[in-house]
Amino acid sequence: MHMTKWTPKHEAPEPLEGPVVATITGGTIVWFVLFLVQLPFYDWFDDHGHTWWLWTCLAGGGLGLIGIWYVRRRDAAIKRAAAPRVTVPE
């Protein structure tokens, strides 16, 4: 059976551009806050075998920092590419 028979054929929509830097920054803050909120309960997490919850939040925050660096550079590159080129007459 061929899947192409039921696959609709249409153009892909344009990618959405929004406040990417703010979104990644907000998400990173949430990960770090979740880590800090759970930290006082480390013993409970350890007793129940759920310390991975804390480390997942910390990893999310750390990866978020990399994401902030990346999207800021991406945003700057997009702005540089969109800026008009100034030519100096000779």
C-alpha positions as CSV (number, residue, x, y, z in Angstrom):
1,M,0.0,0.0,0.0
2,H,1.3,3.5,-0.9
3,M,1.2,6.2,1.7
4,T,1.4,8.9,-1.0
5,K,-2.2,8.1,-1.9
6,W,-3.4,9.7,1.4
7,T,-0.7,12.3,1.8
8,P,-2.0,15.8,1.0
9,K,0.2,17.8,-1.3
10,H,0.5,21.4,-0.4
11,E,3.2,24.0,0.2
12,A,4.9,24.1,3.6
13,P,4.0,27.2,5.6
14,E,6.6,29.9,6.3
15,P,8.4,29.4,9.6
16,L,7.1,31.5,12.5
17,E,9.4,34.1,13.9
18,G,8.7,35.4,17.3
19,P,10.6,36.7,20.3
20,V,13.0,33.7,20.2
21,V,15.6,35.2,22.6
22,A,12.9,36.1,25.2
23,T,11.3,32.6,24.9
24,I,14.5,30.7,25.4
25,T,15.5,33.0,28.3
26,G,12.2,32.5,30.0
27,G,12.4,28.8,29.6
28,T,15.9,28.7,31.0
29,I,14.8,30.7,34.0
30,V,11.9,28.3,34.6
31,W,14.4,25.3,34.6
32,F,16.7,27.0,37.1
33,V,13.7,28.0,39.3
34,L,12.5,24.4,39.3
35,F,15.9,23.2,40.3
36,L,16.2,25.7,43.2
37,V,12.6,24.9,44.4
38,Q,13.4,21.1,44.5
39,L,16.8,21.5,46.0
40,P,15.6,21.7,49.7
41,F,13.8,18.4,49.2
42,Y,17.0,16.5,48.0
43,D,16.7,13.9,50.8
44,W,13.1,13.0,49.9
45,F,14.1,12.7,46.2
46,D,17.1,10.6,47.1
47,D,15.0,8.3,49.4
48,H,12.5,7.7,46.6
49,G,15.0,7.3,43.8
50,H,14.0,10.6,42.0
51,T,17.1,12.6,42.2
52,W,17.1,12.6,38.4
53,W,14.3,15.2,38.6
54,L,16.7,17.7,40.1
55,W,19.5,16.9,37.7
56,T,17.1,17.1,34.8
57,C,16.1,20.7,35.8
58,L,19.8,21.7,36.2
59,A,20.6,20.2,32.8
60,G,17.7,22.1,31.3
61,G,19.0,25.3,32.7
62,G,22.5,24.6,31.5
63,L,21.3,23.7,28.0
64,G,19.2,26.8,28.1
65,L,22.3,29.0,28.7
66,I,23.8,27.4,25.5
67,G,20.4,28.1,23.8
68,I,20.5,31.8,24.8
69,W,24.0,32.2,23.5
70,Y,23.0,30.5,20.2
71,V,19.7,32.4,19.5
72,R,21.4,35.7,20.4
73,R,24.1,35.0,17.8
74,R,21.5,33.8,15.3
75,D,19.4,37.0,15.8
76,A,22.5,39.2,15.4
77,A,23.4,37.4,12.2
78,I,19.9,37.7,10.8
79,K,20.0,41.5,11.5
80,R,23.4,41.8,9.9
81,A,22.2,40.0,6.8
82,A,19.1,42.2,6.5
83,A,21.0,45.5,7.0
84,P,21.6,47.5,3.8
85,R,25.1,47.4,2.4
86,V,26.8,50.8,2.3
87,T,29.1,51.3,-0.7
88,V,31.8,53.9,-0.6
89,P,32.3,55.7,-3.8
90,E,35.8,55.8,-5.1
